[in-house]
Amino acid sequence: MSCTDNHSHPHSHPHDAPSSLPLDRTPTRAILSKDDLERWMHSDTQSKFVAFIAALNDAAKNKKLGDDLHMGTAAVKVMGVLDTLEEWSRMIEPIKSTGSRFGNSAFIEWYDKMEQNAFNLVKEFVPSDEDAHEVSIYLINSFGNRKRIDYGTGHEAHFIAFLYCLEKLGLLTEADFPALTLKVFWRYIGLMRVLQFQYWLEPAGSHGVWGLDDYHFLPFMFGSAQFFDHKYLKPKCIHDSEILQEFSKDYMYLSCIAFINSVKTESLRWHSPMLDDISGVKQWSKVNSGMMKMYLAEVLGKLPIMQHFLFGSFLPFEASGEMIGEEDELGCVHAMGQERPACCFIRVPSAIAAAAAKGQVGASAREFGLSGSGMVGGALGGMRPRPLPFD
């Protein structure tokens, strides 16, 4: 991910919330400099948000996707929202391609419909207008960038923030956590796969340079938690095609690897060297703890991503008021000393689009259930950001 990772502007396309809502309940950006980022990394809000992510991770340990899990009313309602959003994607067909492998502009129509209706969708299970307004902004920012037609780990983090807000409101409880990870979050990943196939969303950043694949990070972390104490399937099992075929329906991690293999050509070592390296780790517990460290450093600890993260009353954090550097037309702050990825103005074509050009997407879509409920596994191969913290 990069500075292009999350450029949705909650004020630019107003949804149907009551006009009397106070402006201070609209989440805004607050990490505008390296000093802000440093304060964020040591803040109470960051600690609580990370603790929530860790709790979701722990809730997935040694469980399968198909397990019968408790789901409270709000969790069921969120599943319904995701179902509705997928139905809209079927109604809004992609514009027929002219041969381009970049994002399809029909995504803008889907995004606008989602944004305009987000408040009403959330209001069905969040009683207060003010709370529903604030929570809906996080939902809106969970599906990609309207202008660039791309998606990355910053958007994925906003979906976790959406769930965090619901937990802070008391609408989700600890009893819901296993289902939040293995049902609700996985349903969200399924919807994202549909959008990525339907509209050829571009990877935000340069080939997933801030993540484990072109788009996502957390399915790998939560997926490794599912294997935490597994006695037989070790990390190296991702290279066994029979294991992938047999068990990908039960485990996020294997489903993600199988999806990569269905879209990318060449070997995993070539297009996803980090995932290939991780397969050499002996224990899933080491993989899982290493991924948590990596997520903190490479997603929540990176200015190119976190400068677009939104803060409000559920996730309070105040900017220093000092923006060091210039803000470009996409809202990126290029601070003095900040690593400025080359991807800021370089669009990265979708690997799904490349596969479609070769006639591979149809089979892949059917194999992973894209014509059905959207409950698919998904991840596309990427690049390695830095040495792995798995020791």
C-alpha positions as CSV (number, residue, x, y, z in Angstrom):
1,M,0.0,0.0,0.0
2,S,1.1,3.5,-0.4
3,C,0.0,7.1,-0.2
4,T,-2.7,6.1,-2.7
5,D,-4.0,3.5,-0.3
6,N,-7.1,5.4,1.0
7,H,-8.1,8.6,-0.7
8,S,-11.8,8.5,0.0
9,H,-13.0,11.9,1.2
10,P,-16.1,11.6,3.5
11,H,-17.2,15.2,2.7
12,S,-17.1,14.9,-1.1
13,H,-20.1,12.7,-1.7
14,P,-22.6,13.2,1.1
15,H,-24.7,10.2,2.1
16,D,-28.3,10.5,3.2
17,A,-27.7,11.3,6.9
18,P,-29.8,14.1,8.5
19,S,-28.4,17.5,7.7
20,S,-28.6,18.5,11.4
21,L,-25.8,16.1,12.5
22,P,-22.9,17.9,14.1
23,L,-19.8,18.2,12.0
24,D,-17.6,17.0,14.9
25,R,-19.1,13.5,14.5
26,T,-17.6,13.1,11.1
27,P,-14.3,11.2,11.3
28,T,-11.3,13.1,9.8
29,R,-7.7,12.6,9.1
30,A,-5.3,13.4,12.0
31,I,-1.9,11.9,11.1
32,L,-0.4,14.6,8.9
33,S,3.3,14.4,9.8
34,K,6.0,12.0,11.1
35,D,5.6,13.4,14.5
36,D,1.8,12.7,14.4
37,L,2.6,9.1,13.4
38,E,5.1,8.7,16.3
39,R,2.4,10.0,18.7
40,W,-0.1,7.6,17.2
41,M,2.1,4.6,17.6
42,H,2.4,5.4,21.4
43,S,-1.2,6.5,21.9
44,D,-3.9,4.9,24.0
45,T,-6.2,4.8,21.0
46,Q,-3.6,2.8,19.0
47,S,-3.2,0.4,21.9
48,K,-6.9,-0.2,22.1
49,F,-7.3,-0.6,18.4
50,V,-4.4,-3.1,18.2
51,A,-5.9,-5.0,21.2
52,F,-9.2,-5.3,19.3
53,I,-7.3,-6.7,16.2
54,A,-5.4,-9.1,18.5
55,A,-8.7,-10.3,20.1
56,L,-10.1,-11.0,16.6
57,N,-6.9,-12.9,15.8
58,D,-7.1,-14.9,19.0
59,A,-10.8,-15.7,18.4
60,A,-9.8,-17.5,15.2
61,K,-7.3,-19.8,16.7
62,N,-7.8,-23.5,16.0
63,K,-11.2,-22.9,14.4
64,K,-12.4,-23.5,10.8
65,L,-14.5,-21.3,8.5
66,G,-17.4,-23.7,8.6
67,D,-17.6,-24.0,12.4
68,D,-21.0,-23.2,14.0
69,L,-20.4,-19.9,15.8
70,H,-22.5,-17.6,17.8
71,M,-23.6,-14.5,15.9
72,G,-25.4,-11.7,17.7
73,T,-28.0,-9.4,16.1
74,A,-25.5,-6.7,15.0
75,A,-23.2,-9.3,13.4
76,V,-26.1,-10.8,11.4
77,K,-27.1,-7.3,10.3
78,V,-23.6,-6.5,9.1
79,M,-23.6,-9.8,7.1
80,G,-26.9,-8.5,5.5
81,V,-25.3,-5.2,4.6
82,L,-22.5,-7.0,2.8
83,D,-25.0,-9.1,1.0
84,T,-26.9,-6.0,-0.1
85,L,-23.7,-4.4,-1.4
86,E,-22.9,-7.4,-3.4
87,E,-26.3,-7.5,-4.9
88,W,-25.8,-3.9,-6.1
89,S,-22.6,-5.0,-7.8
90,R,-24.6,-7.4,-9.8
91,M,-27.0,-4.6,-10.8
92,I,-24.2,-2.3,-11.9
93,E,-22.3,-4.1,-14.6
94,P,-18.8,-3.1,-15.6
95,I,-18.4,-0.9,-18.7
96,K,-17.3,-3.0,-21.6
97,S,-13.5,-2.9,-21.7
98,T,-11.6,-1.3,-24.5
99,G,-8.6,-3.5,-23.7
100,S,-7.4,-1.6,-20.6
101,R,-6.2,-3.6,-17.6
102,F,-6.9,-0.6,-15.2
103,G,-9.9,-0.1,-13.0
104,N,-13.4,-0.1,-14.6
105,S,-15.2,3.2,-14.1
106,A,-18.5,1.5,-13.3
107,F,-17.0,1.1,-9.8
108,I,-17.7,4.8,-9.4
109,E,-21.5,4.2,-9.8
110,W,-21.4,1.3,-7.3
111,Y,-19.4,3.4,-4.9
112,D,-21.8,6.3,-5.1
113,K,-24.8,4.0,-4.5
114,M,-23.0,2.5,-1.5
115,E,-22.0,5.9,-0.1
116,Q,-25.4,7.4,-0.5
117,N,-27.1,4.5,1.3
118,A,-24.5,3.8,3.9
119,F,-26.2,5.8,6.7
120,N,-29.5,4.1,6.2
121,L,-27.9,0.6,6.1
122,V,-26.1,1.3,9.3
123,K,-29.1,3.0,10.9
124,E,-30.9,-0.4,10.8
125,F,-28.8,-1.6,13.8
126,V,-27.2,1.6,15.2
127,P,-30.1,3.5,17.0
128,S,-28.6,6.9,17.3
129,D,-28.4,9.1,14.2
130,E,-25.1,10.6,15.4
131,D,-23.5,7.2,16.0
132,A,-24.8,5.8,12.8
133,H,-23.4,8.7,10.8
134,E,-19.9,8.3,12.4
135,V,-19.9,4.5,12.0
136,S,-21.1,4.7,8.4
137,I,-18.1,6.8,7.4
138,Y,-15.8,3.9,8.3
139,L,-18.0,1.6,6.3
140,I,-17.8,3.9,3.3
141,N,-14.0,4.0,3.5
142,S,-13.7,0.2,3.5
143,F,-14.2,-0.6,-0.1
144,G,-11.5,1.3,-2.0
145,N,-10.9,4.7,-3.5
146,R,-13.6,6.2,-5.8
147,K,-11.3,8.4,-7.8
148,R,-8.4,6.0,-8.4
149,I,-10.6,2.8,-8.5
150,D,-8.1,1.0,-6.3
151,Y,-8.0,-0.8,-3.0
152,G,-5.4,-1.7,-0.3
153,T,-4.7,-2.4,3.3
154,G,-5.8,1.0,4.5
155,H,-9.3,0.3,3.3
156,E,-9.1,-3.1,4.9
157,A,-8.2,-1.4,8.2
158,H,-11.2,0.9,7.9
159,F,-13.5,-2.2,7.9
160,I,-11.9,-3.3,11.1
161,A,-12.4,0.2,12.5
162,F,-16.1,-0.1,11.5
163,L,-16.3,-3.3,13.6
164,Y,-14.4,-1.6,16.4
165,C,-17.0,1.2,16.5
166,L,-19.8,-1.3,16.8
167,E,-18.0,-3.0,19.7
168,K,-17.5,0.3,21.4
169,L,-21.2,0.9,21.1
170,G,-21.9,-2.4,22.8
171,L,-23.6,-3.8,19.7
172,L,-20.9,-6.5,19.3
173,T,-19.5,-8.5,22.3
174,E,-16.6,-10.8,22.9
175,A,-19.0,-13.7,22.3
176,D,-19.3,-12.5,18.7
177,F,-15.5,-12.3,18.1
178,P,-15.0,-15.8,16.5
179,A,-17.9,-15.1,14.1
180,L,-16.6,-11.6,13.4
181,T,-13.3,-13.0,12.2
182,L,-14.4,-16.2,10.5
183,K,-17.9,-15.2,9.2
184,V,-18.2,-11.4,9.0
185,F,-14.7,-10.5,8.0
186,W,-14.5,-13.4,5.6
187,R,-17.8,-12.3,4.1
188,Y,-16.2,-8.9,3.6
189,I,-13.2,-10.5,1.9
190,G,-15.7,-12.3,-0.4
191,L,-17.4,-9.0,-1.3
192,M,-14.0,-7.5,-2.0
193,R,-13.1,-10.4,-4.3
194,V,-16.4,-9.7,-6.2
195,L,-15.6,-6.0,-6.6
196,Q,-12.0,-6.8,-7.6
197,F,-13.2,-9.2,-10.3
198,Q,-16.2,-7.1,-11.4
199,Y,-14.4,-3.7,-11.6
200,W,-10.8,-4.7,-11.9
201,L,-9.8,-2.6,-8.8
202,E,-6.1,-1.7,-9.0
203,P,-3.8,-2.5,-6.1
204,A,-3.3,0.7,-4.1
205,G,0.5,1.1,-4.1
206,S,3.1,-0.7,-6.1
207,H,2.1,-4.4,-6.3
208,G,1.2,-4.6,-2.6
209,V,4.5,-3.2,-1.4
210,W,3.1,-2.6,2.1
211,G,1.3,-5.9,2.4
212,L,1.5,-9.7,1.7
213,D,-0.3,-9.5,-1.6
214,D,-1.8,-7.0,-4.1
215,Y,-4.7,-6.1,-1.8
216,H,-4.9,-7.8,1.6
217,F,-3.0,-8.5,4.8
218,L,-5.4,-9.6,7.5
219,P,-6.7,-12.8,5.9
220,F,-3.2,-14.2,6.1
221,M,-2.8,-13.2,9.8
222,F,-6.2,-14.4,10.8
223,G,-5.7,-17.5,8.6
224,S,-2.4,-18.4,10.3
225,A,-4.3,-18.1,13.7
226,Q,-6.7,-20.8,12.5
227,F,-3.7,-23.2,12.2
228,F,-2.2,-22.1,15.5
229,D,-1.8,-25.5,17.2
230,H,-2.5,-27.7,14.2
231,K,-0.6,-31.0,14.6
232,Y,-0.4,-32.0,10.9
233,L,-0.7,-29.1,8.5
234,K,2.5,-27.1,8.6
235,P,3.3,-23.8,6.8
236,K,5.0,-25.7,4.0
237,C,1.7,-27.3,3.1
238,I,0.9,-24.3,0.9
239,H,3.0,-25.9,-1.8
240,D,0.9,-29.1,-1.9
241,S,-1.9,-28.7,-4.5
242,E,-3.9,-31.6,-3.0
243,I,-3.9,-30.0,0.4
244,L,-5.0,-26.7,-1.1
245,Q,-7.8,-28.3,-2.9
246,E,-9.0,-30.3,0.1
247,F,-8.7,-27.7,2.9
248,S,-9.0,-24.2,1.3
249,K,-12.7,-24.2,2.1
250,D,-11.9,-24.5,5.8
251,Y,-8.9,-22.2,6.2
252,M,-8.5,-18.5,5.0
253,Y,-4.7,-18.9,4.5
254,L,-5.0,-21.8,2.1
255,S,-7.9,-20.2,0.3
256,C,-5.8,-17.1,-0.2
257,I,-2.9,-19.1,-1.6
258,A,-5.2,-21.1,-3.8
259,F,-6.6,-17.9,-5.2
260,I,-3.2,-16.5,-5.9
261,N,-2.3,-19.7,-7.8
262,S,-5.5,-19.4,-9.8
263,V,-4.8,-15.8,-11.0
264,K,-1.0,-15.6,-11.1
265,T,1.2,-17.5,-13.5
266,E,4.6,-18.8,-12.6
267,S,5.5,-20.2,-9.1
268,L,4.7,-18.7,-5.7
269,R,8.5,-18.1,-5.2
270,W,8.5,-15.8,-8.2
271,H,5.4,-13.7,-7.7
272,S,5.0,-13.9,-3.9
273,P,8.5,-14.4,-2.4
274,M,7.4,-13.3,1.1
275,L,4.7,-15.9,1.3
276,D,7.2,-18.5,-0.1
277,D,9.7,-17.5,2.7
278,I,7.0,-17.7,5.4
279,S,6.3,-21.3,4.3
280,G,9.7,-22.2,5.6
281,V,8.8,-21.3,9.2
282,K,8.3,-24.4,11.3
283,Q,5.4,-23.4,13.5
284,W,2.2,-21.5,12.7
285,S,2.4,-19.8,16.1
286,K,5.6,-18.2,14.9
287,V,3.9,-17.2,11.6
288,N,1.0,-15.7,13.5
289,S,3.1,-13.7,16.0
290,G,5.4,-12.5,13.1
291,M,2.4,-11.3,11.1
292,M,1.1,-9.3,14.0
293,K,4.5,-7.6,14.4
294,M,4.6,-7.0,10.6
295,Y,1.0,-5.5,10.6
296,L,1.9,-3.0,13.3
297,A,5.1,-1.9,11.5
298,E,4.0,-2.1,7.8
299,V,0.4,-1.0,8.0
300,L,-0.4,0.8,11.2
301,G,3.1,2.3,11.4
302,K,3.4,3.7,7.9
303,L,2.7,7.3,7.1
304,P,1.7,6.7,3.5
305,I,-1.1,4.5,4.8
306,M,-2.0,6.1,8.1
307,Q,-2.2,9.7,6.8
308,H,-5.5,8.7,5.3
309,F,-6.9,6.9,8.3
310,L,-9.9,8.5,9.9
311,F,-10.4,9.4,13.6
312,G,-13.4,10.4,15.6
313,S,-15.1,9.9,18.9
314,F,-14.7,6.1,18.8
315,L,-11.1,6.4,17.7
316,P,-9.9,9.7,19.2
317,F,-6.7,11.2,18.0
318,E,-5.8,14.9,17.4
319,A,-3.3,16.1,14.8
320,S,-0.5,18.4,15.9
321,G,-1.8,21.0,13.5
322,E,1.5,21.0,11.7
323,M,1.5,19.5,8.3
324,I,5.2,19.1,7.3
325,G,5.4,18.9,3.6
326,E,3.1,19.4,0.7
327,E,-0.3,17.8,0.0
328,D,-0.9,16.7,-3.5
329,E,-4.2,16.6,-5.4
330,L,-4.9,13.1,-4.0
331,G,-4.5,14.2,-0.4
332,C,-1.0,12.7,0.1
333,V,1.3,14.5,2.4
334,H,4.9,14.2,1.2
335,A,6.8,15.1,4.4
336,M,10.4,15.9,4.6
337,G,12.2,12.6,5.2
338,Q,9.1,10.5,4.3
339,E,9.8,7.6,1.9
340,R,7.8,8.6,-1.2
341,P,6.8,5.6,-3.1
342,A,7.0,5.8,-6.9
343,C,3.4,4.6,-7.0
344,C,2.0,8.0,-6.1
345,F,1.3,8.8,-9.7
346,I,1.9,5.4,-11.3
347,R,-1.3,3.3,-11.7
348,V,-0.8,-0.5,-11.2
349,P,-3.0,-2.7,-13.4
350,S,-5.0,-5.5,-11.8
351,A,-3.6,-9.0,-12.0
352,I,-7.2,-10.1,-12.3
353,A,-7.5,-8.0,-15.4
354,A,-4.3,-9.5,-16.7
355,A,-5.7,-12.9,-16.2
356,A,-9.0,-11.9,-17.9
357,A,-7.0,-10.8,-20.9
358,K,-5.6,-14.3,-21.1
359,G,-9.1,-15.9,-20.6
360,Q,-8.4,-17.2,-17.1
361,V,-10.8,-15.2,-15.0
362,G,-14.0,-17.1,-15.9
363,A,-12.7,-20.4,-14.5
364,S,-11.1,-18.7,-11.5
365,A,-14.4,-16.9,-10.7
366,R,-16.4,-20.1,-10.8
367,E,-13.9,-22.1,-8.8
368,F,-14.0,-19.5,-5.9
369,G,-17.7,-19.0,-5.9
370,L,-17.9,-15.5,-7.3
371,S,-21.2,-16.3,-9.0
372,G,-22.7,-17.3,-5.7
373,S,-22.7,-15.8,-2.3
374,G,-19.3,-14.1,-2.7
375,M,-17.8,-16.2,0.1
376,V,-14.5,-16.6,-1.6
377,G,-11.0,-16.6,-0.5
378,G,-8.7,-14.1,-2.0
379,A,-5.2,-12.8,-2.2
380,L,-2.9,-11.9,-5.0
381,G,0.8,-12.2,-5.0
382,G,3.0,-9.2,-4.1
383,M,6.4,-8.0,-3.2
384,R,8.5,-8.1,0.0
385,P,8.7,-5.0,2.1
386,R,11.5,-5.9,4.4
387,P,13.1,-8.9,6.3
388,L,10.6,-11.0,8.1
389,P,9.9,-10.7,11.8
390,F,9.3,-14.5,12.3
391,D,12.1,-15.4,14.6
